[in-house]
Amino acid sequence: MENFDVIVLGAGAAGLTAGIYLSRSRMKTLILDTGVVGGQINLTHKVANYPGTGEISGRDLALNMKDQAREFGCKIISQADIIKMDLNSDIKTFEVDDEGIFSSKAVIIATGGKPRELGLESEKKFKGTGISWCATCDGDFFTGKDIAVIGGGNSALEEAVELTKYANHVTIIHEFDHFQAYPWAVEEARNNNKISFLMEQTVTGFTGDEKLSGVRSTHKITGEETVTPVEGTFIFIGYIPNTEAFHGASFLNDRGEIITDESMSTNVPGLFAAGDVRQKRYRQITTAVSDGTIAALSSINYIHSKH
Ligand SMILES: Cc1cc2nc3c(=O)[nH]c(=O)nc-3n(C[C@H](O)[C@H](O)[C@H](O)COP(=O)(O)OP(=O)(O)OC[C@H]3O[C@@H](n4cnc5c(N)ncnc54)[C@H](O)[C@@H]3O)c2cc1C
């Protein structure tokens, strides 16, 4: 068994930031990631809103964060197959296939999440080029273009209004004949003359050879097919936190997000959470990085007070 001060689950922006702060404070730190280092940043073609970097590819930003954590001595295992974990004991343990057993005095869960997808084959083709899940991140790339927003909740309507700052026209494509959003959000979208609505639609695919050229949808009652010509599409149909591994835990809300206080502590002693996996309103790289910093400092404080 190899003992660490802190084990961080997830090597996205939140986990890597925690790794940087912990290792720099001479805490023996291990980051375990079941996927690839960088998390969702890897999905971002260009990041234009991370302070101090200028426009940078998501991949490069992730690599910079990883290198910085490693330079301070943080150990990172990616593609980790975690077969067993104990988060409730004073000393937390993880068994990782082919790697061994690891223990720590504190754990930070930074397993992020993923925007819900439609699950269409053609959606994969334009992911990160014509199709985005983040208006704040990618809206500017569609300045002066016609775009679509898929969804009918608060996020979809609020982001559609936000996107009219950039786009020439926004078509909101929604599956029902009414919206599941606050009345003021619906009114704001309806009063915006750059927005039009295509209701009761099932989105069936995306058209285009190299570049996205349209959204194909079918009317749920009449079956009539429409192809909405667009160069960009934003999908807001929900968000899935990566918390399957903690199913049934007392620190999850009913959407599966982790509940913390502002020091990133959960209701389990020595267990902290950071980044998109938390119950929170805004999910950005900057907010993940902020959470990771706070979780690292709080876990150091916890270790000094308890061990
Ligand atoms: C397409 C897209 C574009 C975006 N563009 C921008 C942008 O331009 N600017 C911006 O600020 N934000 C952007 N965002 C949002 C931003 O990427 C996220 O808010 C941020 O990266 C979240 O970081 P995180 O560390 O909390 O989680 P994640 O990046 O999701 O990282 C979580 C990590 O945990 C790993 N993991 C999952 N489950 C487990 C487990 N059980 N055990 C161990 N590891 C696990 C995953 O493999 C992953 O590496 C974008 C998001 C998307 C999807």
Ligand as a Chemical Component Dictionary entry (heavy atoms), coordinates in Angstrom:
data_LIG
# 
_chem_comp.id                   LIG 
_chem_comp.type                 NON-POLYMER 
_chem_comp.pdbx_formal_charge   0 
_chem_comp.three_letter_code    LIG 
# 
loop_
_chem_comp_atom.comp_id 
_chem_comp_atom.atom_id 
_chem_comp_atom.alt_atom_id 
_chem_comp_atom.type_symbol 
_chem_comp_atom.charge 
_chem_comp_atom.model_Cartn_x 
_chem_comp_atom.model_Cartn_y 
_chem_comp_atom.model_Cartn_z 
_chem_comp_atom.pdbx_ordinal 
LIG C1  C1  C 0 -17.539 21.380 -25.434 1  
LIG C2  C2  C 0 -17.220 22.195 -24.205 2  
LIG C3  C3  C 0 -16.584 23.398 -24.357 3  
LIG C4  C4  C 0 -16.265 24.166 -23.238 4  
LIG N1  N1  N 0 -15.594 25.343 -23.420 5  
LIG C5  C5  C 0 -15.242 26.076 -22.341 6  
LIG C6  C6  C 0 -14.513 27.305 -22.501 7  
LIG O1  O1  O 0 -14.186 27.723 -23.619 8  
LIG N2  N2  N 0 -14.225 27.996 -21.376 9  
LIG C7  C7  C 0 -14.569 27.587 -20.120 10 
LIG O2  O2  O 0 -14.245 28.247 -19.135 11 
LIG N3  N3  N 0 -15.253 26.433 -19.951 12 
LIG C8  C8  C 0 -15.594 25.680 -21.019 13 
LIG N4  N4  N 0 -16.307 24.525 -20.855 14 
LIG C9  C9  C 0 -16.608 24.090 -19.485 15 
LIG C10 C10 C 0 -15.320 23.570 -18.813 16 
LIG O3  O3  O 0 -14.627 22.719 -19.697 17 
LIG C11 C11 C 0 -15.650 22.819 -17.525 18 
LIG O4  O4  O 0 -16.448 23.638 -16.688 19 
LIG C12 C12 C 0 -14.378 22.446 -16.736 20 
LIG O5  O5  O 0 -13.383 21.931 -17.592 21 
LIG C13 C13 C 0 -14.747 21.427 -15.655 22 
LIG O6  O6  O 0 -13.589 20.946 -15.042 23 
LIG P1  P1  P 0 -13.663 19.813 -13.933 24 
LIG O7  O7  O 0 -12.263 19.546 -13.530 25 
LIG O8  O8  O 0 -14.622 20.203 -12.883 26 
LIG O9  O9  O 0 -14.310 18.543 -14.615 27 
LIG P2  P2  P 0 -13.929 17.700 -15.926 28 
LIG O10 O10 O 0 -13.226 18.529 -16.920 29 
LIG O11 O11 O 0 -15.186 17.025 -16.318 30 
LIG O12 O12 O 0 -12.871 16.626 -15.403 31 
LIG C14 C14 C 0 -13.254 15.529 -14.642 32 
LIG C15 C15 C 0 -12.232 14.428 -14.804 33 
LIG O13 O13 O 0 -12.604 13.357 -13.918 34 
LIG C16 C16 C 0 -12.465 12.110 -14.581 35 
LIG N5  N5  N 0 -13.387 11.159 -13.947 36 
LIG C17 C17 C 0 -14.700 10.959 -14.186 37 
LIG N6  N6  N 0 -15.207 10.016 -13.346 38 
LIG C18 C18 C 0 -14.186 9.630  -12.546 39 
LIG C19 C19 C 0 -14.066 8.709  -11.454 40 
LIG N7  N7  N 0 -15.115 8.016  -11.004 41 
LIG N8  N8  N 0 -12.870 8.571  -10.844 42 
LIG C20 C20 C 0 -11.782 9.273  -11.272 43 
LIG N9  N9  N 0 -11.829 10.163 -12.312 44 
LIG C21 C21 C 0 -13.017 10.358 -12.923 45 
LIG C22 C22 C 0 -12.767 12.408 -16.032 46 
LIG O14 O14 O 0 -12.116 11.459 -16.875 47 
LIG C23 C23 C 0 -12.180 13.822 -16.202 48 
LIG O15 O15 O 0 -10.855 13.800 -16.654 49 
LIG C24 C24 C 0 -16.614 23.718 -21.944 50 
LIG C25 C25 C 0 -17.264 22.494 -21.789 51 
LIG C26 C26 C 0 -17.544 21.732 -22.908 52 
LIG C27 C27 C 0 -18.214 20.392 -22.745 53 
# 
loop_
_chem_comp_bond.comp_id 
_chem_comp_bond.atom_id_1 
_chem_comp_bond.atom_id_2 
_chem_comp_bond.value_order 
_chem_comp_bond.pdbx_ordinal 
LIG C1  C2  SING 1  
LIG C2  C3  SING 2  
LIG C2  C26 DOUB 3  
LIG C3  C4  DOUB 4  
LIG C4  N1  SING 5  
LIG C4  C24 SING 6  
LIG N1  C5  DOUB 7  
LIG C5  C6  SING 8  
LIG C5  C8  SING 9  
LIG C6  O1  DOUB 10 
LIG C6  N2  SING 11 
LIG N2  C7  SING 12 
LIG C7  O2  DOUB 13 
LIG C7  N3  SING 14 
LIG N3  C8  DOUB 15 
LIG C8  N4  SING 16 
LIG N4  C9  SING 17 
LIG N4  C24 SING 18 
LIG C9  C10 SING 19 
LIG C10 O3  SING 20 
LIG C10 C11 SING 21 
LIG C11 O4  SING 22 
LIG C11 C12 SING 23 
LIG C12 O5  SING 24 
LIG C12 C13 SING 25 
LIG C13 O6  SING 26 
LIG O6  P1  SING 27 
LIG P1  O7  DOUB 28 
LIG P1  O8  SING 29 
LIG P1  O9  SING 30 
LIG O9  P2  SING 31 
LIG P2  O10 DOUB 32 
LIG P2  O11 SING 33 
LIG P2  O12 SING 34 
LIG O12 C14 SING 35 
LIG C14 C15 SING 36 
LIG C15 O13 SING 37 
LIG C15 C23 SING 38 
LIG O13 C16 SING 39 
LIG C16 N5  SING 40 
LIG C16 C22 SING 41 
LIG N5  C17 SING 42 
LIG N5  C21 SING 43 
LIG C17 N6  DOUB 44 
LIG N6  C18 SING 45 
LIG C18 C19 SING 46 
LIG C18 C21 DOUB 47 
LIG C19 N7  SING 48 
LIG C19 N8  DOUB 49 
LIG N8  C20 SING 50 
LIG C20 N9  DOUB 51 
LIG N9  C21 SING 52 
LIG C22 O14 SING 53 
LIG C22 C23 SING 54 
LIG C23 O15 SING 55 
LIG C24 C25 DOUB 56 
LIG C25 C26 SING 57 
LIG C26 C27 SING 58 
# 
